[in-house]
Amino acid sequence: MEKIKQTINRALQFLTQARAELKKVTWPTRKQTLASTAVVMVVVAIIAIYLGVVDFILAKVVKTILG
């Protein structure tokens, strides 16, 4: 029974500390979040296009070599 109480106390202590840490976090504004999301989407699109072009070229080269 004592072990259960210790486990519960540790869990409560963890949750209390986690809540205190979350209060210290500086959350991004909506504008910052949208700007970061846009940057990520543009970079992903650029990389996808690049990889698509490289894949197309390599596929043509392999097809030419293998007949």
CHARMM-style PDB file with segment names, atoms N, HN, CA, C and O in Angstrom:
ATOM      1  N   MET     1       0.828  -1.194   0.000  1.00  0.00      PROA
ATOM      2  CA  MET     1       0.000   0.000   0.000  1.00  0.00      PROA
ATOM      3  C   MET     1       0.873   1.259   0.000  1.00  0.00      PROA
ATOM      4  O   MET     1       0.554   2.260  -0.642  1.00  0.00      PROA
ATOM      5  N   GLU     2       1.979   1.177   0.736  1.00  0.00      PROA
ATOM      6  HN  GLU     2       2.239   0.364   1.257  1.00  0.00      PROA
ATOM      7  CA  GLU     2       2.890   2.324   0.807  1.00  0.00      PROA
ATOM      8  C   GLU     2       3.492   2.617  -0.557  1.00  0.00      PROA
ATOM      9  O   GLU     2       3.685   3.776  -0.923  1.00  0.00      PROA
ATOM     10  N   LYS     3       3.790   1.556  -1.313  1.00  0.00      PROA
ATOM     11  HN  LYS     3       3.633   0.614  -1.016  1.00  0.00      PROA
ATOM     12  CA  LYS     3       4.375   1.727  -2.636  1.00  0.00      PROA
ATOM     13  C   LYS     3       3.394   2.442  -3.569  1.00  0.00      PROA
ATOM     14  O   LYS     3       3.804   3.262  -4.390  1.00  0.00      PROA
ATOM     15  N   ILE     4       2.125   2.137  -3.446  1.00  0.00      PROA
ATOM     16  HN  ILE     4       1.792   1.470  -2.779  1.00  0.00      PROA
ATOM     17  CA  ILE     4       1.101   2.793  -4.266  1.00  0.00      PROA
ATOM     18  C   ILE     4       1.034   4.279  -3.928  1.00  0.00      PROA
ATOM     19  O   ILE     4       0.922   5.112  -4.828  1.00  0.00      PROA
ATOM     20  N   LYS     5       1.099   4.619  -2.651  1.00  0.00      PROA
ATOM     21  HN  LYS     5       1.190   3.942  -1.920  1.00  0.00      PROA
ATOM     22  CA  LYS     5       1.067   6.017  -2.229  1.00  0.00      PROA
ATOM     23  C   LYS     5       2.282   6.771  -2.765  1.00  0.00      PROA
ATOM     24  O   LYS     5       2.163   7.912  -3.210  1.00  0.00      PROA
ATOM     25  N   GLN     6       3.450   6.131  -2.721  1.00  0.00      PROA
ATOM     26  HN  GLN     6       3.548   5.204  -2.360  1.00  0.00      PROA
ATOM     27  CA  GLN     6       4.660   6.758  -3.240  1.00  0.00      PROA
ATOM     28  C   GLN     6       4.546   7.008  -4.749  1.00  0.00      PROA
ATOM     29  O   GLN     6       4.949   8.057  -5.251  1.00  0.00      PROA
ATOM     30  N   THR     7       3.997   6.034  -5.445  1.00  0.00      PROA
ATOM     31  HN  THR     7       3.670   5.182  -5.037  1.00  0.00      PROA
ATOM     32  CA  THR     7       3.828   6.177  -6.891  1.00  0.00      PROA
ATOM     33  C   THR     7       2.869   7.315  -7.212  1.00  0.00      PROA
ATOM     34  O   THR     7       3.128   8.109  -8.116  1.00  0.00      PROA
ATOM     35  N   ILE     8       1.783   7.396  -6.491  1.00  0.00      PROA
ATOM     36  HN  ILE     8       1.572   6.751  -5.757  1.00  0.00      PROA
ATOM     37  CA  ILE     8       0.802   8.470  -6.702  1.00  0.00      PROA
ATOM     38  C   ILE     8       1.425   9.825  -6.382  1.00  0.00      PROA
ATOM     39  O   ILE     8       1.226  10.794  -7.115  1.00  0.00      PROA
ATOM     40  N   ASN     9       2.180   9.890  -5.285  1.00  0.00      PROA
ATOM     41  HN  ASN     9       2.341   9.103  -4.690  1.00  0.00      PROA
ATOM     42  CA  ASN     9       2.835  11.152  -4.913  1.00  0.00      PROA
ATOM     43  C   ASN     9       3.853  11.584  -5.974  1.00  0.00      PROA
ATOM     44  O   ASN     9       3.952  12.767  -6.301  1.00  0.00      PROA
ATOM     45  N   ARG    10       4.602  10.624  -6.506  1.00  0.00      PROA
ATOM     46  HN  ARG    10       4.522   9.663  -6.241  1.00  0.00      PROA
ATOM     47  CA  ARG    10       5.566  10.970  -7.558  1.00  0.00      PROA
ATOM     48  C   ARG    10       4.859  11.447  -8.819  1.00  0.00      PROA
ATOM     49  O   ARG    10       5.314  12.381  -9.479  1.00  0.00      PROA
ATOM     50  N   ALA    11       3.745  10.803  -9.150  1.00  0.00      PROA
ATOM     51  HN  ALA    11       3.375  10.044  -8.614  1.00  0.00      PROA
ATOM     52  CA  ALA    11       2.991  11.208 -10.333  1.00  0.00      PROA
ATOM     53  C   ALA    11       2.427  12.620 -10.148  1.00  0.00      PROA
ATOM     54  O   ALA    11       2.488  13.437 -11.067  1.00  0.00      PROA
ATOM     55  N   LEU    12       1.890  12.902  -8.983  1.00  0.00      PROA
ATOM     56  HN  LEU    12       1.841  12.239  -8.237  1.00  0.00      PROA
ATOM     57  CA  LEU    12       1.358  14.237  -8.703  1.00  0.00      PROA
ATOM     58  C   LEU    12       2.468  15.285  -8.719  1.00  0.00      PROA
ATOM     59  O   LEU    12       2.276  16.389  -9.229  1.00  0.00      PROA
ATOM     60  N   GLN    13       3.610  14.945  -8.170  1.00  0.00      PROA
ATOM     61  HN  GLN    13       3.766  14.048  -7.755  1.00  0.00      PROA
ATOM     62  CA  GLN    13       4.744  15.866  -8.177  1.00  0.00      PROA
ATOM     63  C   GLN    13       5.192  16.145  -9.610  1.00  0.00      PROA
ATOM     64  O   GLN    13       5.486  17.288  -9.961  1.00  0.00      PROA
ATOM     65  N   PHE    14       5.245  15.097 -10.437  1.00  0.00      PROA
ATOM     66  HN  PHE    14       5.006  14.169 -10.152  1.00  0.00      PROA
ATOM     67  CA  PHE    14       5.609  15.273 -11.837  1.00  0.00      PROA
ATOM     68  C   PHE    14       4.631  16.203 -12.544  1.00  0.00      PROA
ATOM     69  O   PHE    14       5.045  17.116 -13.258  1.00  0.00      PROA
ATOM     70  N   LEU    15       3.344  15.977 -12.350  1.00  0.00      PROA
ATOM     71  HN  LEU    15       3.007  15.235 -11.770  1.00  0.00      PROA
ATOM     72  CA  LEU    15       2.332  16.805 -13.004  1.00  0.00      PROA
ATOM     73  C   LEU    15       2.416  18.257 -12.534  1.00  0.00      PROA
ATOM     74  O   LEU    15       2.241  19.177 -13.333  1.00  0.00      PROA
ATOM     75  N   THR    16       2.679  18.465 -11.260  1.00  0.00      PROA
ATOM     76  HN  THR    16       2.821  17.718 -10.611  1.00  0.00      PROA
ATOM     77  CA  THR    16       2.819  19.815 -10.727  1.00  0.00      PROA
ATOM     78  C   THR    16       4.015  20.516 -11.354  1.00  0.00      PROA
ATOM     79  O   THR    16       3.923  21.679 -11.746  1.00  0.00      PROA
ATOM     80  N   GLN    17       5.133  19.812 -11.450  1.00  0.00      PROA
ATOM     81  HN  GLN    17       5.208  18.867 -11.132  1.00  0.00      PROA
ATOM     82  CA  GLN    17       6.333  20.388 -12.048  1.00  0.00      PROA
ATOM     83  C   GLN    17       6.139  20.640 -13.546  1.00  0.00      PROA
ATOM     84  O   GLN    17       6.600  21.652 -14.072  1.00  0.00      PROA
ATOM     85  N   ALA    18       5.464  19.729 -14.222  1.00  0.00      PROA
ATOM     86  HN  ALA    18       5.089  18.907 -13.794  1.00  0.00      PROA
ATOM     87  CA  ALA    18       5.215  19.911 -15.649  1.00  0.00      PROA
ATOM     88  C   ALA    18       4.341  21.138 -15.886  1.00  0.00      PROA
ATOM     89  O   ALA    18       4.590  21.911 -16.811  1.00  0.00      PROA
ATOM     90  N   ARG    19       3.334  21.316 -15.065  1.00  0.00      PROA
ATOM     91  HN  ARG    19       3.131  20.688 -14.313  1.00  0.00      PROA
ATOM     92  CA  ARG    19       2.453  22.484 -15.199  1.00  0.00      PROA
ATOM     93  C   ARG    19       3.230  23.775 -14.963  1.00  0.00      PROA
ATOM     94  O   ARG    19       3.039  24.760 -15.676  1.00  0.00      PROA
ATOM     95  N   ALA    20       4.114  23.764 -13.953  1.00  0.00      PROA
ATOM     96  HN  ALA    20       4.269  22.964 -13.374  1.00  0.00      PROA
ATOM     97  CA  ALA    20       4.924  24.946 -13.670  1.00  0.00      PROA
ATOM     98  C   ALA    20       5.843  25.269 -14.846  1.00  0.00      PROA
ATOM     99  O   ALA    20       6.018  26.439 -15.189  1.00  0.00      PROA
ATOM    100  N   GLU    21       6.426  24.256 -15.461  1.00  0.00      PROA
ATOM    101  HN  GLU    21       6.284  23.306 -15.182  1.00  0.00      PROA
ATOM    102  CA  GLU    21       7.305  24.482 -16.612  1.00  0.00      PROA
ATOM    103  C   GLU    21       6.522  25.012 -17.811  1.00  0.00      PROA
ATOM    104  O   GLU    21       7.005  25.881 -18.537  1.00  0.00      PROA
ATOM    105  N   LEU    22       5.322  24.491 -18.018  1.00  0.00      PROA
ATOM    106  HN  LEU    22       4.929  23.785 -17.429  1.00  0.00      PROA
ATOM    107  CA  LEU    22       4.508  24.960 -19.146  1.00  0.00      PROA
ATOM    108  C   LEU    22       4.103  26.425 -18.982  1.00  0.00      PROA
ATOM    109  O   LEU    22       3.888  27.119 -19.975  1.00  0.00      PROA
ATOM    110  N   LYS    23       3.997  26.892 -17.763  1.00  0.00      PROA
ATOM    111  HN  LYS    23       4.171  26.327 -16.956  1.00  0.00      PROA
ATOM    112  CA  LYS    23       3.667  28.301 -17.532  1.00  0.00      PROA
ATOM    113  C   LYS    23       4.844  29.205 -17.925  1.00  0.00      PROA
ATOM    114  O   LYS    23       4.647  30.382 -18.227  1.00  0.00      PROA
ATOM    115  N   LYS    24       6.065  28.656 -17.921  1.00  0.00      PROA
ATOM    116  HN  LYS    24       6.226  27.700 -17.676  1.00  0.00      PROA
ATOM    117  CA  LYS    24       7.257  29.425 -18.267  1.00  0.00      PROA
ATOM    118  C   LYS    24       7.465  29.533 -19.779  1.00  0.00      PROA
ATOM    119  O   LYS    24       8.248  30.363 -20.242  1.00  0.00      PROA
ATOM    120  N   VAL    25       6.771  28.700 -20.539  1.00  0.00      PROA
ATOM    121  HN  VAL    25       6.136  28.026 -20.163  1.00  0.00      PROA
ATOM    122  CA  VAL    25       6.970  28.653 -21.980  1.00  0.00      PROA
ATOM    123  C   VAL    25       6.449  29.929 -22.634  1.00  0.00      PROA
ATOM    124  O   VAL    25       5.371  30.422 -22.299  1.00  0.00      PROA
ATOM    125  N   THR    26       7.234  30.451 -23.570  1.00  0.00      PROA
ATOM    126  HN  THR    26       8.109  30.051 -23.842  1.00  0.00      PROA
ATOM    127  CA  THR    26       6.786  31.583 -24.370  1.00  0.00      PROA
ATOM    128  C   THR    26       6.185  31.007 -25.649  1.00  0.00      PROA
ATOM    129  O   THR    26       6.908  30.586 -26.552  1.00  0.00      PROA
ATOM    130  N   TRP    27       4.875  30.994 -25.712  1.00  0.00      PROA
ATOM    131  HN  TRP    27       4.288  31.336 -24.979  1.00  0.00      PROA
ATOM    132  CA  TRP    27       4.187  30.399 -26.848  1.00  0.00      PROA
ATOM    133  C   TRP    27       4.219  31.360 -28.028  1.00  0.00      PROA
ATOM    134  O   TRP    27       4.115  32.572 -27.836  1.00  0.00      PROA
ATOM    135  N   PRO    28       4.361  30.841 -29.249  1.00  0.00      PROA
ATOM    136  CA  PRO    28       4.385  31.715 -30.426  1.00  0.00      PROA
ATOM    137  C   PRO    28       2.997  32.313 -30.682  1.00  0.00      PROA
ATOM    138  O   PRO    28       1.970  31.734 -30.330  1.00  0.00      PROA
ATOM    139  N   THR    29       3.010  33.480 -31.302  1.00  0.00      PROA
ATOM    140  HN  THR    29       3.845  33.950 -31.589  1.00  0.00      PROA
ATOM    141  CA  THR    29       1.742  34.108 -31.658  1.00  0.00      PROA
ATOM    142  C   THR    29       1.173  33.398 -32.890  1.00  0.00      PROA
ATOM    143  O   THR    29       1.849  32.588 -33.524  1.00  0.00      PROA
ATOM    144  N   ARG    30      -0.060  33.714 -33.210  1.00  0.00      PROA
ATOM    145  HN  ARG    30      -0.609  34.372 -32.695  1.00  0.00      PROA
ATOM    146  CA  ARG    30      -0.689  33.119 -34.388  1.00  0.00      PROA
ATOM    147  C   ARG    30       0.088  33.496 -35.648  1.00  0.00      PROA
ATOM    148  O   ARG    30       0.285  32.668 -36.537  1.00  0.00      PROA
ATOM    149  N   LYS    31       0.524  34.749 -35.716  1.00  0.00      PROA
ATOM    150  HN  LYS    31       0.364  35.422 -34.994  1.00  0.00      PROA
ATOM    151  CA  LYS    31       1.267  35.231 -36.876  1.00  0.00      PROA
ATOM    152  C   LYS    31       2.583  34.461 -37.027  1.00  0.00      PROA
ATOM    153  O   LYS    31       2.941  34.068 -38.137  1.00  0.00      PROA
ATOM    154  N   GLN    32       3.297  34.244 -35.933  1.00  0.00      PROA
ATOM    155  HN  GLN    32       3.006  34.563 -35.031  1.00  0.00      PROA
ATOM    156  CA  GLN    32       4.559  33.504 -35.970  1.00  0.00      PROA
ATOM    157  C   GLN    32       4.323  32.055 -36.403  1.00  0.00      PROA
ATOM    158  O   GLN    32       5.095  31.495 -37.182  1.00  0.00      PROA
ATOM    159  N   THR    33       3.258  31.465 -35.895  1.00  0.00      PROA
ATOM    160  HN  THR    33       2.631  31.919 -35.262  1.00  0.00      PROA
ATOM    161  CA  THR    33       2.945  30.078 -36.234  1.00  0.00      PROA
ATOM    162  C   THR    33       2.619  29.946 -37.718  1.00  0.00      PROA
ATOM    163  O   THR    33       3.090  29.019 -38.378  1.00  0.00      PROA
ATOM    164  N   LEU    34       1.818  30.867 -38.245  1.00  0.00      PROA
ATOM    165  HN  LEU    34       1.435  31.620 -37.709  1.00  0.00      PROA
ATOM    166  CA  LEU    34       1.473  30.825 -39.664  1.00  0.00      PROA
ATOM    167  C   LEU    34       2.702  31.058 -40.543  1.00  0.00      PROA
ATOM    168  O   LEU    34       2.854  30.412 -41.580  1.00  0.00      PROA
ATOM    169  N   ALA    35       3.573  31.973 -40.136  1.00  0.00      PROA
ATOM    170  HN  ALA    35       3.450  32.499 -39.294  1.00  0.00      PROA
ATOM    171  CA  ALA    35       4.787  32.243 -40.907  1.00  0.00      PROA
ATOM    172  C   ALA    35       5.700  31.017 -40.917  1.00  0.00      PROA
ATOM    173  O   ALA    35       6.233  30.654 -41.966  1.00  0.00      PROA
ATOM    174  N   SER    36       5.881  30.386 -39.777  1.00  0.00      PROA
ATOM    175  HN  SER    36       5.448  30.681 -38.926  1.00  0.00      PROA
ATOM    176  CA  SER    36       6.725  29.191 -39.700  1.00  0.00      PROA
ATOM    177  C   SER    36       6.135  28.055 -40.525  1.00  0.00      PROA
ATOM    178  O   SER    36       6.864  27.327 -41.199  1.00  0.00      PROA
ATOM    179  N   THR    37       4.829  27.905 -40.473  1.00  0.00      PROA
ATOM    180  HN  THR    37       4.236  28.496 -39.926  1.00  0.00      PROA
ATOM    181  CA  THR    37       4.161  26.862 -41.249  1.00  0.00      PROA
ATOM    182  C   THR    37       4.346  27.106 -42.737  1.00  0.00      PROA
ATOM    183  O   THR    37       4.595  26.169 -43.494  1.00  0.00      PROA
ATOM    184  N   ALA    38       4.226  28.353 -43.159  1.00  0.00      PROA
ATOM    185  HN  ALA    38       4.024  29.115 -42.543  1.00  0.00      PROA
ATOM    186  CA  ALA    38       4.403  28.688 -44.573  1.00  0.00      PROA
ATOM    187  C   ALA    38       5.826  28.373 -45.031  1.00  0.00      PROA
ATOM    188  O   ALA    38       6.023  27.833 -46.120  1.00  0.00      PROA
ATOM    189  N   VAL    39       6.803  28.702 -44.217  1.00  0.00      PROA
ATOM    190  HN  VAL    39       6.644  29.141 -43.333  1.00  0.00      PROA
ATOM    191  CA  VAL    39       8.199  28.417 -44.565  1.00  0.00      PROA
ATOM    192  C   VAL    39       8.406  26.914 -44.713  1.00  0.00      PROA
ATOM    193  O   VAL    39       9.045  26.465 -45.664  1.00  0.00      PROA
ATOM    194  N   VAL    40       7.879  26.150 -43.792  1.00  0.00      PROA
ATOM    195  HN  VAL    40       7.361  26.515 -43.019  1.00  0.00      PROA
ATOM    196  CA  VAL    40       8.028  24.691 -43.850  1.00  0.00      PROA
ATOM    197  C   VAL    40       7.373  24.144 -45.117  1.00  0.00      PROA
ATOM    198  O   VAL    40       7.953  23.297 -45.796  1.00  0.00      PROA
ATOM    199  N   MET    41       6.181  24.618 -45.437  1.00  0.00      PROA
ATOM    200  HN  MET    41       5.710  25.306 -44.885  1.00  0.00      PROA
ATOM    201  CA  MET    41       5.480  24.128 -46.628  1.00  0.00      PROA
ATOM    202  C   MET    41       6.231  24.467 -47.912  1.00  0.00      PROA
ATOM    203  O   MET    41       6.294  23.643 -48.825  1.00  0.00      PROA
ATOM    204  N   VAL    42       6.799  25.665 -47.992  1.00  0.00      PROA
ATOM    205  HN  VAL    42       6.748  26.334 -47.250  1.00  0.00      PROA
ATOM    206  CA  VAL    42       7.564  26.062 -49.183  1.00  0.00      PROA
ATOM    207  C   VAL    42       8.819  25.207 -49.316  1.00  0.00      PROA
ATOM    208  O   VAL    42       9.133  24.736 -50.410  1.00  0.00      PROA
ATOM    209  N   VAL    43       9.530  25.004 -48.226  1.00  0.00      PROA
ATOM    210  HN  VAL    43       9.274  25.387 -47.338  1.00  0.00      PROA
ATOM    211  CA  VAL    43      10.750  24.191 -48.267  1.00  0.00      PROA
ATOM    212  C   VAL    43      10.419  22.753 -48.656  1.00  0.00      PROA
ATOM    213  O   VAL    43      11.133  22.152 -49.459  1.00  0.00      PROA
ATOM    214  N   VAL    44       9.362  22.203 -48.105  1.00  0.00      PROA
ATOM    215  HN  VAL    44       8.782  22.692 -47.453  1.00  0.00      PROA
ATOM    216  CA  VAL    44       8.955  20.837 -48.443  1.00  0.00      PROA
ATOM    217  C   VAL    44       8.595  20.747 -49.922  1.00  0.00      PROA
ATOM    218  O   VAL    44       8.965  19.780 -50.587  1.00  0.00      PROA
ATOM    219  N   ALA    45       7.880  21.740 -50.444  1.00  0.00      PROA
ATOM    220  HN  ALA    45       7.579  22.525 -49.903  1.00  0.00      PROA
ATOM    221  CA  ALA    45       7.510  21.735 -51.859  1.00  0.00      PROA
ATOM    222  C   ALA    45       8.756  21.796 -52.749  1.00  0.00      PROA
ATOM    223  O   ALA    45       8.846  21.078 -53.745  1.00  0.00      PROA
ATOM    224  N   ILE    46       9.702  22.644 -52.392  1.00  0.00      PROA
ATOM    225  HN  ILE    46       9.628  23.228 -51.583  1.00  0.00      PROA
ATOM    226  CA  ILE    46      10.944  22.758 -53.174  1.00  0.00      PROA
ATOM    227  C   ILE    46      11.707  21.436 -53.178  1.00  0.00      PROA
ATOM    228  O   ILE    46      12.173  20.988 -54.226  1.00  0.00      PROA
ATOM    229  N   ILE    47      11.833  20.824 -52.025  1.00  0.00      PROA
ATOM    230  HN  ILE    47      11.454  21.188 -51.174  1.00  0.00      PROA
ATOM    231  CA  ILE    47      12.546  19.553 -51.932  1.00  0.00      PROA
ATOM    232  C   ILE    47      11.803  18.462 -52.697  1.00  0.00      PROA
ATOM    233  O   ILE    47      12.434  17.632 -53.351  1.00  0.00      PROA
ATOM    234  N   ALA    48      10.480  18.452 -52.625  1.00  0.00      PROA
ATOM    235  HN  ALA    48       9.967  19.127 -52.094  1.00  0.00      PROA
ATOM    236  CA  ALA    48       9.700  17.449 -53.351  1.00  0.00      PROA
ATOM    237  C   ALA    48       9.891  17.600 -54.859  1.00  0.00      PROA
ATOM    238  O   ALA    48      10.056  16.611 -55.573  1.00  0.00      PROA
ATOM    239  N   ILE    49       9.866  18.833 -55.332  1.00  0.00      PROA
ATOM    240  HN  ILE    49       9.732  19.636 -54.751  1.00  0.00      PROA
ATOM    241  CA  ILE    49      10.083  19.070 -56.770  1.00  0.00      PROA
ATOM    242  C   ILE    49      11.489  18.627 -57.172  1.00  0.00      PROA
ATOM    243  O   ILE    49      11.659  17.962 -58.194  1.00  0.00      PROA
ATOM    244  N   TYR    50      12.482  18.986 -56.387  1.00  0.00      PROA
ATOM    245  HN  TYR    50      12.344  19.526 -55.557  1.00  0.00      PROA
ATOM    246  CA  TYR    50      13.864  18.596 -56.669  1.00  0.00      PROA
ATOM    247  C   TYR    50      13.998  17.071 -56.738  1.00  0.00      PROA
ATOM    248  O   TYR    50      14.576  16.533 -57.683  1.00  0.00      PROA
ATOM    249  N   LEU    51      13.458  16.384 -55.729  1.00  0.00      PROA
ATOM    250  HN  LEU    51      12.989  16.821 -54.961  1.00  0.00      PROA
ATOM    251  CA  LEU    51      13.561  14.924 -55.711  1.00  0.00      PROA
ATOM    252  C   LEU    51      12.781  14.299 -56.860  1.00  0.00      PROA
ATOM    253  O   LEU    51      13.199  13.275 -57.402  1.00  0.00      PROA
ATOM    254  N   GLY    52      11.661  14.895 -57.239  1.00  0.00      PROA
ATOM    255  HN  GLY    52      11.321  15.726 -56.799  1.00  0.00      PROA
ATOM    256  CA  GLY    52      10.895  14.388 -58.379  1.00  0.00      PROA
ATOM    257  C   GLY    52      11.676  14.505 -59.672  1.00  0.00      PROA
ATOM    258  O   GLY    52      11.681  13.583 -60.488  1.00  0.00      PROA
ATOM    259  N   VAL    53      12.339  15.642 -59.860  1.00  0.00      PROA
ATOM    260  HN  VAL    53      12.335  16.391 -59.197  1.00  0.00      PROA
ATOM    261  CA  VAL    53      13.145  15.844 -61.067  1.00  0.00      PROA
ATOM    262  C   VAL    53      14.327  14.867 -61.090  1.00  0.00      PROA
ATOM    263  O   VAL    53      14.595  14.250 -62.121  1.00  0.00      PROA
ATOM    264  N   VAL    54      15.013  14.727 -59.995  1.00  0.00      PROA
ATOM    265  HN  VAL    54      14.795  15.229 -59.157  1.00  0.00      PROA
ATOM    266  CA  VAL    54      16.146  13.790 -59.917  1.00  0.00      PROA
ATOM    267  C   VAL    54      15.662  12.364 -60.178  1.00  0.00      PROA
ATOM    268  O   VAL    54      16.317  11.621 -60.909  1.00  0.00      PROA
ATOM    269  N   ASP    55      14.539  11.974 -59.599  1.00  0.00      PROA
ATOM    270  HN  ASP    55      14.008  12.578 -59.006  1.00  0.00      PROA
ATOM    271  CA  ASP    55      13.993  10.638 -59.814  1.00  0.00      PROA
ATOM    272  C   ASP    55      13.663  10.430 -61.288  1.00  0.00      PROA
ATOM    273  O   ASP    55      13.966   9.376 -61.848  1.00  0.00      PROA
ATOM    274  N   PHE    56      13.048  11.419 -61.917  1.00  0.00      PROA
ATOM    275  HN  PHE    56      12.802  12.275 -61.462  1.00  0.00      PROA
ATOM    276  CA  PHE    56      12.698  11.326 -63.333  1.00  0.00      PROA
ATOM    277  C   PHE    56      13.952  11.148 -64.190  1.00  0.00      PROA
ATOM    278  O   PHE    56      13.991  10.296 -65.078  1.00  0.00      PROA
ATOM    279  N   ILE    57      14.966  11.953 -63.916  1.00  0.00      PROA
ATOM    280  HN  ILE    57      14.934  12.645 -63.195  1.00  0.00      PROA
ATOM    281  CA  ILE    57      16.214  11.874 -64.688  1.00  0.00      PROA
ATOM    282  C   ILE    57      16.888  10.521 -64.494  1.00  0.00      PROA
ATOM    283  O   ILE    57      17.315   9.894 -65.464  1.00  0.00      PROA
ATOM    284  N   LEU    58      16.986  10.068 -63.246  1.00  0.00      PROA
ATOM    285  HN  LEU    58      16.640  10.576 -62.458  1.00  0.00      PROA
ATOM    286  CA  LEU    58      17.621   8.778 -62.980  1.00  0.00      PROA
ATOM    287  C   LEU    58      16.837   7.636 -63.600  1.00  0.00      PROA
ATOM    288  O   LEU    58      17.434   6.673 -64.081  1.00  0.00      PROA
ATOM    289  N   ALA    59      15.514   7.722 -63.601  1.00  0.00      PROA
ATOM    290  HN  ALA    59      15.029   8.504 -63.211  1.00  0.00      PROA
ATOM    291  CA  ALA    59      14.695   6.685 -64.215  1.00  0.00      PROA
ATOM    292  C   ALA    59      14.960   6.624 -65.714  1.00  0.00      PROA
ATOM    293  O   ALA    59      15.048   5.535 -66.282  1.00  0.00      PROA
ATOM    294  N   LYS    60      15.090   7.795 -66.370  1.00  0.00      PROA
ATOM    295  HN  LYS    60      15.019   8.679 -65.909  1.00  0.00      PROA
ATOM    296  CA  LYS    60      15.395   7.843 -67.806  1.00  0.00      PROA
ATOM    297  C   LYS    60      16.773   7.239 -68.076  1.00  0.00      PROA
ATOM    298  O   LYS    60      16.946   6.480 -69.029  1.00  0.00      PROA
ATOM    299  N   VAL    61      17.756   7.582 -67.230  1.00  0.00      PROA
ATOM    300  HN  VAL    61      17.615   8.199 -66.456  1.00  0.00      PROA
ATOM    301  CA  VAL    61      19.114   7.048 -67.411  1.00  0.00      PROA
ATOM    302  C   VAL    61      19.115   5.536 -67.272  1.00  0.00      PROA
ATOM    303  O   VAL    61      19.711   4.843 -68.097  1.00  0.00      PROA
ATOM    304  N   VAL    62      18.463   5.014 -66.249  1.00  0.00      PROA
ATOM    305  HN  VAL    62      17.979   5.577 -65.579  1.00  0.00      PROA
ATOM    306  CA  VAL    62      18.419   3.570 -66.032  1.00  0.00      PROA
ATOM    307  C   VAL    62      17.689   2.882 -67.194  1.00  0.00      PROA
ATOM    308  O   VAL    62      18.118   1.834 -67.676  1.00  0.00      PROA
ATOM    309  N   LYS    63      16.591   3.485 -67.629  1.00  0.00      PROA
ATOM    310  HN  LYS    63      16.243   4.337 -67.238  1.00  0.00      PROA
ATOM    311  CA  LYS    63      15.839   2.901 -68.741  1.00  0.00      PROA
ATOM    312  C   LYS    63      16.668   2.889 -70.024  1.00  0.00      PROA
ATOM    313  O   LYS    63      16.601   1.935 -70.799  1.00  0.00      PROA
ATOM    314  N   THR    64      17.440   3.933 -70.245  1.00  0.00      PROA
ATOM    315  HN  THR    64      17.495   4.708 -69.615  1.00  0.00      PROA
ATOM    316  CA  THR    64      18.311   3.993 -71.419  1.00  0.00      PROA
ATOM    317  C   THR    64      19.410   2.926 -71.332  1.00  0.00      PROA
ATOM    318  O   THR    64      19.707   2.271 -72.332  1.00  0.00      PROA
ATOM    319  N   ILE    65      20.003   2.746 -70.175  1.00  0.00      PROA
ATOM    320  HN  ILE    65      19.762   3.277 -69.364  1.00  0.00      PROA
ATOM    321  CA  ILE    65      21.085   1.771 -69.985  1.00  0.00      PROA
ATOM    322  C   ILE    65      20.562   0.349 -70.139  1.00  0.00      PROA
ATOM    323  O   ILE    65      21.181  -0.475 -70.813  1.00  0.00      PROA
ATOM    324  N   LEU    66      19.432   0.063 -69.521  1.00  0.00      PROA
ATOM    325  HN  LEU    66      18.929   0.733 -68.974  1.00  0.00      PROA
ATOM    326  CA  LEU    66      18.914  -1.297 -69.523  1.00  0.00      PROA
ATOM    327  C   LEU    66      18.087  -1.619 -70.776  1.00  0.00      PROA
ATOM    328  O   LEU    66      17.729  -2.774 -71.007  1.00  0.00      PROA
ATOM    329  N   GLY    67      17.794  -0.622 -71.560  1.00  0.00      PROA
ATOM    330  HN  GLY    67      18.084   0.317 -71.373  1.00  0.00      PROA
ATOM    331  CA  GLY    67      17.122  -0.859 -72.820  1.00  0.00      PROA
ATOM    332  C   GLY    67      15.667  -0.761 -72.675  1.00  0.00      PROA
ATOM    333  OT1 GLY    67      14.936  -0.935 -73.650  1.00  0.00      PROA
TER     334      GLY     67
END
